[in-house]
Amino acid sequence: MASTTNFSVRMDSEIKRQCESLYGELGMNLTTAINVFLRQSLRVGGFPFDVKLEQPNKETIAAMLEAERIAHSPGVKRYSDVEEALRELKR
C-alpha cells in the first residue's frame, strides 16, 4: 500500500464550496478530485487540459483591424439608425 501525506491548499472559499458540490454530484470528495487531477497530470506529463492565453486567430485580428480602419475613415457611409442601414441593404 502506498504511503500518504497531507498538504494544505489556500483557495477562495466560494470556489471550494462550488467544487465540493460539483464533485459531490460526481460521487467523490474534493480530496479524491485533486488526486484524480494529479494522477492525470502525471499520465499526460503536464496539465490534463490546455492552459493558454486566449488569443484571436489571424482572421479575427484582420477583421478587428479592418473594423478599426472603417470606424476612423471619413469616407465611409454612416447611418443614423438600424432601419436606415437596412433600407440601404435592400437596395
PyMOL Python script that loads the backbone (N, CA, C, O; Angstrom):
from pymol import cmd

cmd.read_pdbstr("""\
ATOM      1  N   MET A   1       0.848  -1.181   0.000  1.00  0.00           N
ATOM      2  CA  MET A   1       0.000   0.000   0.000  1.00  0.00           C
ATOM      3  C   MET A   1       0.890   1.240   0.000  1.00  0.00           C
ATOM      4  O   MET A   1       1.866   1.309   0.747  1.00  0.00           O
ATOM      5  N   ALA A   2       0.557   2.204  -0.827  1.00  0.00           N
ATOM      6  CA  ALA A   2       1.337   3.433  -0.928  1.00  0.00           C
ATOM      7  C   ALA A   2       1.152   4.267   0.330  1.00  0.00           C
ATOM      8  O   ALA A   2       0.065   4.321   0.906  1.00  0.00           O
ATOM      9  N   SER A   3       2.227   4.913   0.740  1.00  0.00           N
ATOM     10  CA  SER A   3       2.113   5.811   1.888  1.00  0.00           C
ATOM     11  C   SER A   3       1.457   7.106   1.432  1.00  0.00           C
ATOM     12  O   SER A   3       1.543   7.471   0.260  1.00  0.00           O
ATOM     13  N   THR A   4       0.816   7.786   2.339  1.00  0.00           N
ATOM     14  CA  THR A   4       0.137   9.039   2.009  1.00  0.00           C
ATOM     15  C   THR A   4       0.736  10.168   2.836  1.00  0.00           C
ATOM     16  O   THR A   4       1.421   9.938   3.834  1.00  0.00           O
ATOM     17  N   THR A   5       0.466  11.377   2.403  1.00  0.00           N
ATOM     18  CA  THR A   5       0.919  12.563   3.105  1.00  0.00           C
ATOM     19  C   THR A   5      -0.173  13.614   3.014  1.00  0.00           C
ATOM     20  O   THR A   5      -1.065  13.515   2.172  1.00  0.00           O
ATOM     21  N   ASN A   6      -0.108  14.590   3.850  1.00  0.00           N
ATOM     22  CA  ASN A   6      -1.068  15.694   3.830  1.00  0.00           C
ATOM     23  C   ASN A   6      -0.409  16.932   3.256  1.00  0.00           C
ATOM     24  O   ASN A   6       0.793  17.144   3.416  1.00  0.00           O
ATOM     25  N   PHE A   7      -1.214  17.753   2.581  1.00  0.00           N
ATOM     26  CA  PHE A   7      -0.748  19.077   2.189  1.00  0.00           C
ATOM     27  C   PHE A   7      -1.922  20.035   2.266  1.00  0.00           C
ATOM     28  O   PHE A   7      -3.078  19.629   2.148  1.00  0.00           O
ATOM     29  N   SER A   8      -1.618  21.305   2.466  1.00  0.00           N
ATOM     30  CA  SER A   8      -2.658  22.329   2.603  1.00  0.00           C
ATOM     31  C   SER A   8      -2.671  23.207   1.369  1.00  0.00           C
ATOM     32  O   SER A   8      -1.630  23.506   0.784  1.00  0.00           O
ATOM     33  N   VAL A   9      -3.857  23.609   0.988  1.00  0.00           N
ATOM     34  CA  VAL A   9      -4.026  24.494  -0.157  1.00  0.00           C
ATOM     35  C   VAL A   9      -4.912  25.648   0.274  1.00  0.00           C
ATOM     36  O   VAL A   9      -5.978  25.442   0.853  1.00  0.00           O
ATOM     37  N   ARG A  10      -4.466  26.861  -0.011  1.00  0.00           N
ATOM     38  CA  ARG A  10      -5.305  28.028   0.266  1.00  0.00           C
ATOM     39  C   ARG A  10      -6.093  28.328  -1.002  1.00  0.00           C
ATOM     40  O   ARG A  10      -5.523  28.403  -2.090  1.00  0.00           O
ATOM     41  N   MET A  11      -7.395  28.498  -0.861  1.00  0.00           N
ATOM     42  CA  MET A  11      -8.230  28.802  -2.021  1.00  0.00           C
ATOM     43  C   MET A  11      -9.418  29.644  -1.584  1.00  0.00           C
ATOM     44  O   MET A  11      -9.756  29.720  -0.403  1.00  0.00           O
ATOM     45  N   ASP A  12     -10.022  30.256  -2.551  1.00  0.00           N
ATOM     46  CA  ASP A  12     -11.231  31.035  -2.337  1.00  0.00           C
ATOM     47  C   ASP A  12     -12.312  30.117  -1.771  1.00  0.00           C
ATOM     48  O   ASP A  12     -12.570  29.044  -2.315  1.00  0.00           O
ATOM     49  N   SER A  13     -12.935  30.539  -0.690  1.00  0.00           N
ATOM     50  CA  SER A  13     -13.922  29.677  -0.026  1.00  0.00           C
ATOM     51  C   SER A  13     -15.128  29.377  -0.917  1.00  0.00           C
ATOM     52  O   SER A  13     -15.697  28.289  -0.832  1.00  0.00           O
ATOM     53  N   GLU A  14     -15.522  30.316  -1.762  1.00  0.00           N
ATOM     54  CA  GLU A  14     -16.663  30.076  -2.650  1.00  0.00           C
ATOM     55  C   GLU A  14     -16.303  29.049  -3.731  1.00  0.00           C
ATOM     56  O   GLU A  14     -17.120  28.197  -4.082  1.00  0.00           O
ATOM     57  N   ILE A  15     -15.080  29.136  -4.254  1.00  0.00           N
ATOM     58  CA  ILE A  15     -14.620  28.151  -5.235  1.00  0.00           C
ATOM     59  C   ILE A  15     -14.615  26.764  -4.596  1.00  0.00           C
ATOM     60  O   ILE A  15     -15.060  25.792  -5.207  1.00  0.00           O
ATOM     61  N   LYS A  16     -14.116  26.676  -3.376  1.00  0.00           N
ATOM     62  CA  LYS A  16     -14.085  25.391  -2.672  1.00  0.00           C
ATOM     63  C   LYS A  16     -15.494  24.846  -2.509  1.00  0.00           C
ATOM     64  O   LYS A  16     -15.735  23.666  -2.767  1.00  0.00           O
ATOM     65  N   ARG A  17     -16.422  25.687  -2.086  1.00  0.00           N
ATOM     66  CA  ARG A  17     -17.803  25.239  -1.879  1.00  0.00           C
ATOM     67  C   ARG A  17     -18.399  24.725  -3.187  1.00  0.00           C
ATOM     68  O   ARG A  17     -19.029  23.669  -3.214  1.00  0.00           O
ATOM     69  N   GLN A  18     -18.197  25.477  -4.274  1.00  0.00           N
ATOM     70  CA  GLN A  18     -18.745  25.067  -5.567  1.00  0.00           C
ATOM     71  C   GLN A  18     -18.132  23.750  -6.042  1.00  0.00           C
ATOM     72  O   GLN A  18     -18.835  22.887  -6.568  1.00  0.00           O
ATOM     73  N   CYS A  19     -16.829  23.602  -5.854  1.00  0.00           N
ATOM     74  CA  CYS A  19     -16.165  22.364  -6.281  1.00  0.00           C
ATOM     75  C   CYS A  19     -16.612  21.178  -5.431  1.00  0.00           C
ATOM     76  O   CYS A  19     -16.820  20.084  -5.955  1.00  0.00           O
ATOM     77  N   GLU A  20     -16.758  21.385  -4.135  1.00  0.00           N
ATOM     78  CA  GLU A  20     -17.249  20.300  -3.276  1.00  0.00           C
ATOM     79  C   GLU A  20     -18.635  19.845  -3.731  1.00  0.00           C
ATOM     80  O   GLU A  20     -18.935  18.651  -3.738  1.00  0.00           O
ATOM     81  N   SER A  21     -19.469  20.802  -4.106  1.00  0.00           N
ATOM     82  CA  SER A  21     -20.808  20.474  -4.597  1.00  0.00           C
ATOM     83  C   SER A  21     -20.734  19.721  -5.925  1.00  0.00           C
ATOM     84  O   SER A  21     -21.395  18.698  -6.102  1.00  0.00           O
ATOM     85  N   LEU A  22     -19.930  20.231  -6.853  1.00  0.00           N
ATOM     86  CA  LEU A  22     -19.779  19.599  -8.157  1.00  0.00           C
ATOM     87  C   LEU A  22     -19.261  18.169  -8.027  1.00  0.00           C
ATOM     88  O   LEU A  22     -19.865  17.235  -8.556  1.00  0.00           O
ATOM     89  N   TYR A  23     -18.139  17.999  -7.320  1.00  0.00           N
ATOM     90  CA  TYR A  23     -17.555  16.671  -7.203  1.00  0.00           C
ATOM     91  C   TYR A  23     -18.420  15.741  -6.357  1.00  0.00           C
ATOM     92  O   TYR A  23     -18.411  14.526  -6.556  1.00  0.00           O
ATOM     93  N   GLY A  24     -19.158  16.308  -5.424  1.00  0.00           N
ATOM     94  CA  GLY A  24     -20.110  15.505  -4.661  1.00  0.00           C
ATOM     95  C   GLY A  24     -21.160  14.884  -5.570  1.00  0.00           C
ATOM     96  O   GLY A  24     -21.549  13.731  -5.387  1.00  0.00           O
ATOM     97  N   GLU A  25     -21.615  15.658  -6.553  1.00  0.00           N
ATOM     98  CA  GLU A  25     -22.578  15.127  -7.521  1.00  0.00           C
ATOM     99  C   GLU A  25     -21.969  14.016  -8.364  1.00  0.00           C
ATOM    100  O   GLU A  25     -22.680  13.148  -8.869  1.00  0.00           O
ATOM    101  N   LEU A  26     -20.639  14.051  -8.514  1.00  0.00           N
ATOM    102  CA  LEU A  26     -19.940  13.011  -9.270  1.00  0.00           C
ATOM    103  C   LEU A  26     -19.535  11.841  -8.378  1.00  0.00           C
ATOM    104  O   LEU A  26     -18.901  10.893  -8.842  1.00  0.00           O
ATOM    105  N   GLY A  27     -19.903  11.907  -7.093  1.00  0.00           N
ATOM    106  CA  GLY A  27     -19.657  10.794  -6.186  1.00  0.00           C
ATOM    107  C   GLY A  27     -18.281  10.790  -5.540  1.00  0.00           C
ATOM    108  O   GLY A  27     -17.805   9.744  -5.099  1.00  0.00           O
ATOM    109  N   MET A  28     -17.639  11.948  -5.479  1.00  0.00           N
ATOM    110  CA  MET A  28     -16.327  11.998  -4.833  1.00  0.00           C
ATOM    111  C   MET A  28     -16.181  13.278  -4.035  1.00  0.00           C
ATOM    112  O   MET A  28     -16.895  14.258  -4.251  1.00  0.00           O
ATOM    113  N   ASN A  29     -15.234  13.244  -3.104  1.00  0.00           N
ATOM    114  CA  ASN A  29     -14.952  14.451  -2.340  1.00  0.00           C
ATOM    115  C   ASN A  29     -13.831  15.235  -3.012  1.00  0.00           C
ATOM    116  O   ASN A  29     -13.271  14.789  -4.013  1.00  0.00           O
ATOM    117  N   LEU A  30     -13.509  16.383  -2.470  1.00  0.00           N
ATOM    118  CA  LEU A  30     -12.501  17.256  -3.062  1.00  0.00           C
ATOM    119  C   LEU A  30     -11.118  16.606  -3.059  1.00  0.00           C
ATOM    120  O   LEU A  30     -10.355  16.771  -4.010  1.00  0.00           O
ATOM    121  N   THR A  31     -10.795  15.876  -2.005  1.00  0.00           N
ATOM    122  CA  THR A  31      -9.504  15.193  -1.946  1.00  0.00           C
ATOM    123  C   THR A  31      -9.363  14.195  -3.082  1.00  0.00           C
ATOM    124  O   THR A  31      -8.317  14.137  -3.728  1.00  0.00           O
ATOM    125  N   THR A  32     -10.398  13.411  -3.335  1.00  0.00           N
ATOM    126  CA  THR A  32     -10.357  12.444  -4.432  1.00  0.00           C
ATOM    127  C   THR A  32     -10.231  13.159  -5.766  1.00  0.00           C
ATOM    128  O   THR A  32      -9.470  12.723  -6.629  1.00  0.00           O
ATOM    129  N   ALA A  33     -10.966  14.253  -5.950  1.00  0.00           N
ATOM    130  CA  ALA A  33     -10.903  15.008  -7.202  1.00  0.00           C
ATOM    131  C   ALA A  33      -9.497  15.557  -7.430  1.00  0.00           C
ATOM    132  O   ALA A  33      -8.995  15.519  -8.553  1.00  0.00           O
ATOM    133  N   ILE A  34      -8.864  16.062  -6.384  1.00  0.00           N
ATOM    134  CA  ILE A  34      -7.499  16.582  -6.515  1.00  0.00           C
ATOM    135  C   ILE A  34      -6.544  15.447  -6.861  1.00  0.00           C
ATOM    136  O   ILE A  34      -5.642  15.628  -7.679  1.00  0.00           O
ATOM    137  N   ASN A  35      -6.727  14.291  -6.255  1.00  0.00           N
ATOM    138  CA  ASN A  35      -5.885  13.136  -6.584  1.00  0.00           C
ATOM    139  C   ASN A  35      -6.073  12.703  -8.028  1.00  0.00           C
ATOM    140  O   ASN A  35      -5.102  12.337  -8.689  1.00  0.00           O
ATOM    141  N   VAL A  36      -7.299  12.737  -8.529  1.00  0.00           N
ATOM    142  CA  VAL A  36      -7.552  12.411  -9.940  1.00  0.00           C
ATOM    143  C   VAL A  36      -6.801  13.399 -10.828  1.00  0.00           C
ATOM    144  O   VAL A  36      -6.142  13.001 -11.789  1.00  0.00           O
ATOM    145  N   PHE A  37      -6.902  14.681 -10.507  1.00  0.00           N
ATOM    146  CA  PHE A  37      -6.193  15.710 -11.277  1.00  0.00           C
ATOM    147  C   PHE A  37      -4.683  15.452 -11.283  1.00  0.00           C
ATOM    148  O   PHE A  37      -4.051  15.490 -12.339  1.00  0.00           O
ATOM    149  N   LEU A  38      -4.105  15.188 -10.106  1.00  0.00           N
ATOM    150  CA  LEU A  38      -2.659  14.986 -10.016  1.00  0.00           C
ATOM    151  C   LEU A  38      -2.220  13.724 -10.760  1.00  0.00           C
ATOM    152  O   LEU A  38      -1.197  13.740 -11.445  1.00  0.00           O
ATOM    153  N   ARG A  39      -2.970  12.642 -10.634  1.00  0.00           N
ATOM    154  CA  ARG A  39      -2.624  11.410 -11.346  1.00  0.00           C
ATOM    155  C   ARG A  39      -2.722  11.603 -12.864  1.00  0.00           C
ATOM    156  O   ARG A  39      -1.875  11.122 -13.617  1.00  0.00           O
ATOM    157  N   GLN A  40      -3.749  12.299 -13.290  1.00  0.00           N
ATOM    158  CA  GLN A  40      -3.897  12.559 -14.728  1.00  0.00           C
ATOM    159  C   GLN A  40      -2.757  13.456 -15.220  1.00  0.00           C
ATOM    160  O   GLN A  40      -2.276  13.285 -16.340  1.00  0.00           O
ATOM    161  N   SER A  41      -2.329  14.399 -14.401  1.00  0.00           N
ATOM    162  CA  SER A  41      -1.185  15.249 -14.756  1.00  0.00           C
ATOM    163  C   SER A  41       0.059  14.400 -14.983  1.00  0.00           C
ATOM    164  O   SER A  41       0.812  14.643 -15.926  1.00  0.00           O
ATOM    165  N   LEU A  42       0.277  13.414 -14.132  1.00  0.00           N
ATOM    166  CA  LEU A  42       1.427  12.519 -14.294  1.00  0.00           C
ATOM    167  C   LEU A  42       1.300  11.681 -15.557  1.00  0.00           C
ATOM    168  O   LEU A  42       2.292  11.435 -16.242  1.00  0.00           O
ATOM    169  N   ARG A  43       0.079  11.240 -15.870  1.00  0.00           N
ATOM    170  CA  ARG A  43      -0.128  10.406 -17.060  1.00  0.00           C
ATOM    171  C   ARG A  43       0.192  11.155 -18.346  1.00  0.00           C
ATOM    172  O   ARG A  43       0.767  10.588 -19.275  1.00  0.00           O
ATOM    173  N   VAL A  44      -0.188  12.454 -18.399  1.00  0.00           N
ATOM    174  CA  VAL A  44      -0.003  13.219 -19.639  1.00  0.00           C
ATOM    175  C   VAL A  44       1.271  14.052 -19.627  1.00  0.00           C
ATOM    176  O   VAL A  44       1.639  14.642 -20.643  1.00  0.00           O
ATOM    177  N   GLY A  45       1.940  14.104 -18.493  1.00  0.00           N
ATOM    178  CA  GLY A  45       3.180  14.862 -18.413  1.00  0.00           C
ATOM    179  C   GLY A  45       2.978  16.358 -18.329  1.00  0.00           C
ATOM    180  O   GLY A  45       3.813  17.118 -18.820  1.00  0.00           O
ATOM    181  N   GLY A  46       1.905  16.797 -17.728  1.00  0.00           N
ATOM    182  CA  GLY A  46       1.604  18.230 -17.580  1.00  0.00           C
ATOM    183  C   GLY A  46       0.162  18.412 -17.162  1.00  0.00           C
ATOM    184  O   GLY A  46      -0.468  17.497 -16.631  1.00  0.00           O
ATOM    185  N   PHE A  47      -0.345  19.586 -17.406  1.00  0.00           N
ATOM    186  CA  PHE A  47      -1.759  19.819 -17.100  1.00  0.00           C
ATOM    187  C   PHE A  47      -2.619  18.900 -17.962  1.00  0.00           C
ATOM    188  O   PHE A  47      -2.324  18.706 -19.142  1.00  0.00           O
ATOM    189  N   PRO A  48      -3.663  18.340 -17.396  1.00  0.00           N
ATOM    190  CA  PRO A  48      -4.518  17.451 -18.194  1.00  0.00           C
ATOM    191  C   PRO A  48      -5.541  18.209 -19.045  1.00  0.00           C
ATOM    192  O   PRO A  48      -6.558  17.649 -19.453  1.00  0.00           O
ATOM    193  N   PHE A  49      -5.260  19.471 -19.302  1.00  0.00           N
ATOM    194  CA  PHE A  49      -6.093  20.309 -20.161  1.00  0.00           C
ATOM    195  C   PHE A  49      -5.209  21.443 -20.664  1.00  0.00           C
ATOM    196  O   PHE A  49      -4.138  21.694 -20.111  1.00  0.00           O
ATOM    197  N   ASP A  50      -5.659  22.126 -21.712  1.00  0.00           N
ATOM    198  CA  ASP A  50      -4.882  23.231 -22.265  1.00  0.00           C
ATOM    199  C   ASP A  50      -4.860  24.405 -21.303  1.00  0.00           C
ATOM    200  O   ASP A  50      -5.896  24.809 -20.774  1.00  0.00           O
ATOM    201  N   VAL A  51      -3.668  24.949 -21.081  1.00  0.00           N
ATOM    202  CA  VAL A  51      -3.503  26.166 -20.297  1.00  0.00           C
ATOM    203  C   VAL A  51      -2.878  27.178 -21.241  1.00  0.00           C
ATOM    204  O   VAL A  51      -1.714  27.057 -21.622  1.00  0.00           O
ATOM    205  N   LYS A  52      -3.668  28.179 -21.614  1.00  0.00           N
ATOM    206  CA  LYS A  52      -3.173  29.140 -22.590  1.00  0.00           C
ATOM    207  C   LYS A  52      -3.920  30.448 -22.468  1.00  0.00           C
ATOM    208  O   LYS A  52      -5.018  30.512 -21.915  1.00  0.00           O
ATOM    209  N   LEU A  53      -3.309  31.474 -22.987  1.00  0.00           N
ATOM    210  CA  LEU A  53      -3.975  32.759 -23.106  1.00  0.00           C
ATOM    211  C   LEU A  53      -4.837  32.708 -24.355  1.00  0.00           C
ATOM    212  O   LEU A  53      -4.387  32.239 -25.401  1.00  0.00           O
ATOM    213  N   GLU A  54      -6.042  33.173 -24.261  1.00  0.00           N
ATOM    214  CA  GLU A  54      -6.918  33.205 -25.430  1.00  0.00           C
ATOM    215  C   GLU A  54      -6.466  34.339 -26.335  1.00  0.00           C
ATOM    216  O   GLU A  54      -6.522  35.507 -25.953  1.00  0.00           O
ATOM    217  N   GLN A  55      -6.029  33.999 -27.507  1.00  0.00           N
ATOM    218  CA  GLN A  55      -5.587  34.993 -28.469  1.00  0.00           C
ATOM    219  C   GLN A  55      -6.370  34.798 -29.754  1.00  0.00           C
ATOM    220  O   GLN A  55      -6.569  33.668 -30.200  1.00  0.00           O
ATOM    221  N   PRO A  56      -6.813  35.892 -30.350  1.00  0.00           N
ATOM    222  CA  PRO A  56      -7.569  35.758 -31.595  1.00  0.00           C
ATOM    223  C   PRO A  56      -6.693  35.206 -32.715  1.00  0.00           C
ATOM    224  O   PRO A  56      -5.484  35.433 -32.744  1.00  0.00           O
ATOM    225  N   ASN A  57      -7.329  34.469 -33.646  1.00  0.00           N
ATOM    226  CA  ASN A  57      -6.580  33.947 -34.786  1.00  0.00           C
ATOM    227  C   ASN A  57      -6.349  35.057 -35.805  1.00  0.00           C
ATOM    228  O   ASN A  57      -6.825  36.178 -35.625  1.00  0.00           O
ATOM    229  N   LYS A  58      -5.611  34.743 -36.885  1.00  0.00           N
ATOM    230  CA  LYS A  58      -5.238  35.747 -37.884  1.00  0.00           C
ATOM    231  C   LYS A  58      -6.449  36.405 -38.521  1.00  0.00           C
ATOM    232  O   LYS A  58      -6.457  37.617 -38.740  1.00  0.00           O
ATOM    233  N   GLU A  59      -7.475  35.612 -38.822  1.00  0.00           N
ATOM    234  CA  GLU A  59      -8.670  36.164 -39.467  1.00  0.00           C
ATOM    235  C   GLU A  59      -9.388  37.144 -38.550  1.00  0.00           C
ATOM    236  O   GLU A  59      -9.864  38.188 -38.997  1.00  0.00           O
ATOM    237  N   THR A  60      -9.463  36.806 -37.270  1.00  0.00           N
ATOM    238  CA  THR A  60     -10.123  37.694 -36.311  1.00  0.00           C
ATOM    239  C   THR A  60      -9.334  38.986 -36.149  1.00  0.00           C
ATOM    240  O   THR A  60      -9.920  40.067 -36.092  1.00  0.00           O
ATOM    241  N   ILE A  61      -8.011  38.882 -36.074  1.00  0.00           N
ATOM    242  CA  ILE A  61      -7.173  40.083 -35.959  1.00  0.00           C
ATOM    243  C   ILE A  61      -7.360  40.967 -37.188  1.00  0.00           C
ATOM    244  O   ILE A  61      -7.479  42.187 -37.070  1.00  0.00           O
ATOM    245  N   ALA A  62      -7.386  40.344 -38.376  1.00  0.00           N
ATOM    246  CA  ALA A  62      -7.585  41.112 -39.608  1.00  0.00           C
ATOM    247  C   ALA A  62      -8.936  41.812 -39.595  1.00  0.00           C
ATOM    248  O   ALA A  62      -9.036  42.975 -39.988  1.00  0.00           O
ATOM    249  N   ALA A  63      -9.973  41.118 -39.147  1.00  0.00           N
ATOM    250  CA  ALA A  63     -11.314  41.714 -39.085  1.00  0.00           C
ATOM    251  C   ALA A  63     -11.350  42.862 -38.083  1.00  0.00           C
ATOM    252  O   ALA A  63     -11.992  43.883 -38.332  1.00  0.00           O
ATOM    253  N   MET A  64     -10.669  42.704 -36.959  1.00  0.00           N
ATOM    254  CA  MET A  64     -10.625  43.769 -35.952  1.00  0.00           C
ATOM    255  C   MET A  64      -9.904  45.002 -36.497  1.00  0.00           C
ATOM    256  O   MET A  64     -10.344  46.130 -36.276  1.00  0.00           O
ATOM    257  N   LEU A  65      -8.802  44.787 -37.206  1.00  0.00           N
ATOM    258  CA  LEU A  65      -8.069  45.910 -37.791  1.00  0.00           C
ATOM    259  C   LEU A  65      -8.893  46.606 -38.862  1.00  0.00           C
ATOM    260  O   LEU A  65      -8.882  47.833 -38.962  1.00  0.00           O
ATOM    261  N   GLU A  66      -9.619  45.814 -39.675  1.00  0.00           N
ATOM    262  CA  GLU A  66     -10.474  46.416 -40.701  1.00  0.00           C
ATOM    263  C   GLU A  66     -11.604  47.227 -40.065  1.00  0.00           C
ATOM    264  O   GLU A  66     -11.920  48.321 -40.531  1.00  0.00           O
ATOM    265  N   ALA A  67     -12.200  46.704 -39.023  1.00  0.00           N
ATOM    266  CA  ALA A  67     -13.271  47.429 -38.320  1.00  0.00           C
ATOM    267  C   ALA A  67     -12.745  48.739 -37.745  1.00  0.00           C
ATOM    268  O   ALA A  67     -13.419  49.767 -37.803  1.00  0.00           O
ATOM    269  N   GLU A  68     -11.549  48.694 -37.198  1.00  0.00           N
ATOM    270  CA  GLU A  68     -10.934  49.907 -36.652  1.00  0.00           C
ATOM    271  C   GLU A  68     -10.687  50.931 -37.766  1.00  0.00           C
ATOM    272  O   GLU A  68     -10.950  52.121 -37.596  1.00  0.00           O
ATOM    273  N   ARG A  69     -10.179  50.454 -38.904  1.00  0.00           N
ATOM    274  CA  ARG A  69      -9.928  51.344 -40.042  1.00  0.00           C
ATOM    275  C   ARG A  69     -11.234  51.964 -40.526  1.00  0.00           C
ATOM    276  O   ARG A  69     -11.295  53.168 -40.775  1.00  0.00           O
ATOM    277  N   ILE A  70     -12.266  51.159 -40.659  1.00  0.00           N
ATOM    278  CA  ILE A  70     -13.564  51.657 -41.133  1.00  0.00           C
ATOM    279  C   ILE A  70     -14.130  52.680 -40.150  1.00  0.00           C
ATOM    280  O   ILE A  70     -14.674  53.705 -40.561  1.00  0.00           O
ATOM    281  N   ALA A  71     -14.003  52.407 -38.880  1.00  0.00           N
ATOM    282  CA  ALA A  71     -14.559  53.300 -37.856  1.00  0.00           C
ATOM    283  C   ALA A  71     -13.909  54.680 -37.889  1.00  0.00           C
ATOM    284  O   ALA A  71     -14.541  55.672 -37.525  1.00  0.00           O
ATOM    285  N   HIS A  72     -12.655  54.747 -38.320  1.00  0.00           N
ATOM    286  CA  HIS A  72     -11.943  56.026 -38.327  1.00  0.00           C
ATOM    287  C   HIS A  72     -11.829  56.653 -39.712  1.00  0.00           C
ATOM    288  O   HIS A  72     -11.231  57.719 -39.863  1.00  0.00           O
ATOM    289  N   SER A  73     -12.392  56.006 -40.712  1.00  0.00           N
ATOM    290  CA  SER A  73     -12.285  56.513 -42.078  1.00  0.00           C
ATOM    291  C   SER A  73     -13.387  57.537 -42.360  1.00  0.00           C
ATOM    292  O   SER A  73     -14.568  57.224 -42.207  1.00  0.00           O
ATOM    293  N   PRO A  74     -13.018  58.754 -42.770  1.00  0.00           N
ATOM    294  CA  PRO A  74     -14.029  59.779 -43.030  1.00  0.00           C
ATOM    295  C   PRO A  74     -14.862  59.493 -44.279  1.00  0.00           C
ATOM    296  O   PRO A  74     -15.957  60.040 -44.411  1.00  0.00           O
ATOM    297  N   GLY A  75     -14.383  58.658 -45.197  1.00  0.00           N
ATOM    298  CA  GLY A  75     -15.102  58.395 -46.433  1.00  0.00           C
ATOM    299  C   GLY A  75     -16.146  57.293 -46.338  1.00  0.00           C
ATOM    300  O   GLY A  75     -16.828  57.007 -47.322  1.00  0.00           O
ATOM    301  N   VAL A  76     -16.282  56.675 -45.184  1.00  0.00           N
ATOM    302  CA  VAL A  76     -17.214  55.559 -45.022  1.00  0.00           C
ATOM    303  C   VAL A  76     -18.610  56.090 -44.723  1.00  0.00           C
ATOM    304  O   VAL A  76     -18.779  56.965 -43.874  1.00  0.00           O
ATOM    305  N   LYS A  77     -19.613  55.556 -45.425  1.00  0.00           N
ATOM    306  CA  LYS A  77     -21.012  55.960 -45.211  1.00  0.00           C
ATOM    307  C   LYS A  77     -21.431  55.599 -43.800  1.00  0.00           C
ATOM    308  O   LYS A  77     -21.152  54.499 -43.322  1.00  0.00           O
ATOM    309  N   ARG A  78     -22.093  56.516 -43.144  1.00  0.00           N
ATOM    310  CA  ARG A  78     -22.574  56.305 -41.779  1.00  0.00           C
ATOM    311  C   ARG A  78     -24.100  56.322 -41.780  1.00  0.00           C
ATOM    312  O   ARG A  78     -24.718  56.960 -42.632  1.00  0.00           O
ATOM    313  N   TYR A  79     -24.693  55.630 -40.837  1.00  0.00           N
ATOM    314  CA  TYR A  79     -26.147  55.548 -40.719  1.00  0.00           C
ATOM    315  C   TYR A  79     -26.559  56.049 -39.347  1.00  0.00           C
ATOM    316  O   TYR A  79     -25.843  55.873 -38.361  1.00  0.00           O
ATOM    317  N   SER A  80     -27.726  56.678 -39.302  1.00  0.00           N
ATOM    318  CA  SER A  80     -28.186  57.237 -38.030  1.00  0.00           C
ATOM    319  C   SER A  80     -28.922  56.201 -37.192  1.00  0.00           C
ATOM    320  O   SER A  80     -29.014  56.346 -35.973  1.00  0.00           O
ATOM    321  N   ASP A  81     -29.451  55.152 -37.833  1.00  0.00           N
ATOM    322  CA  ASP A  81     -30.121  54.096 -37.083  1.00  0.00           C
ATOM    323  C   ASP A  81     -30.136  52.801 -37.902  1.00  0.00           C
ATOM    324  O   ASP A  81     -29.760  52.798 -39.074  1.00  0.00           O
ATOM    325  N   VAL A  82     -30.565  51.726 -37.293  1.00  0.00           N
ATOM    326  CA  VAL A  82     -30.564  50.407 -37.922  1.00  0.00           C
ATOM    327  C   VAL A  82     -31.510  50.373 -39.118  1.00  0.00           C
ATOM    328  O   VAL A  82     -31.183  49.784 -40.149  1.00  0.00           O
ATOM    329  N   GLU A  83     -32.663  50.990 -38.992  1.00  0.00           N
ATOM    330  CA  GLU A  83     -33.632  50.969 -40.089  1.00  0.00           C
ATOM    331  C   GLU A  83     -33.041  51.592 -41.357  1.00  0.00           C
ATOM    332  O   GLU A  83     -33.245  51.078 -42.456  1.00  0.00           O
ATOM    333  N   GLU A  84     -32.314  52.692 -41.203  1.00  0.00           N
ATOM    334  CA  GLU A  84     -31.683  53.334 -42.351  1.00  0.00           C
ATOM    335  C   GLU A  84     -30.663  52.392 -43.005  1.00  0.00           C
ATOM    336  O   GLU A  84     -30.606  52.293 -44.231  1.00  0.00           O
ATOM    337  N   ALA A  85     -29.872  51.713 -42.199  1.00  0.00           N
ATOM    338  CA  ALA A  85     -28.883  50.772 -42.728  1.00  0.00           C
ATOM    339  C   ALA A  85     -29.570  49.607 -43.438  1.00  0.00           C
ATOM    340  O   ALA A  85     -29.107  49.166 -44.490  1.00  0.00           O
ATOM    341  N   LEU A  86     -30.664  49.108 -42.876  1.00  0.00           N
ATOM    342  CA  LEU A  86     -31.388  48.000 -43.505  1.00  0.00           C
ATOM    343  C   LEU A  86     -32.015  48.424 -44.831  1.00  0.00           C
ATOM    344  O   LEU A  86     -32.017  47.655 -45.792  1.00  0.00           O
ATOM    345  N   ARG A  87     -32.547  49.641 -44.883  1.00  0.00           N
ATOM    346  CA  ARG A  87     -33.095  50.142 -46.143  1.00  0.00           C
ATOM    347  C   ARG A  87     -32.023  50.184 -47.214  1.00  0.00           C
ATOM    348  O   ARG A  87     -32.269  49.813 -48.362  1.00  0.00           O
ATOM    349  N   GLU A  88     -30.831  50.636 -46.842  1.00  0.00           N
ATOM    350  CA  GLU A  88     -29.696  50.707 -47.780  1.00  0.00           C
ATOM    351  C   GLU A  88     -29.318  49.309 -48.266  1.00  0.00           C
ATOM    352  O   GLU A  88     -28.999  49.132 -49.442  1.00  0.00           O
ATOM    353  N   LEU A  89     -29.350  48.328 -47.390  1.00  0.00           N
ATOM    354  CA  LEU A  89     -29.008  46.964 -47.769  1.00  0.00           C
ATOM    355  C   LEU A  89     -30.012  46.371 -48.771  1.00  0.00           C
ATOM    356  O   LEU A  89     -29.638  45.561 -49.619  1.00  0.00           O
ATOM    357  N   LYS A  90     -31.279  46.774 -48.669  1.00  0.00           N
ATOM    358  CA  LYS A  90     -32.328  46.223 -49.533  1.00  0.00           C
ATOM    359  C   LYS A  90     -32.304  46.808 -50.944  1.00  0.00           C
ATOM    360  O   LYS A  90     -32.984  46.290 -51.830  1.00  0.00           O
ATOM    361  N   ARG A  91     -31.554  47.853 -51.169  1.00  0.00           N
ATOM    362  CA  ARG A  91     -31.498  48.483 -52.494  1.00  0.00           C
ATOM    363  C   ARG A  91     -30.809  47.602 -53.475  1.00  0.00           C
ATOM    364  O   ARG A  91     -30.670  47.969 -54.642  1.00  0.00           O
TER     365      ARG A  91
END
""", "prot")
cmd.dss("prot")
cmd.show_as("cartoon", "prot")
cmd.util.cbc("prot")
cmd.orient("prot")
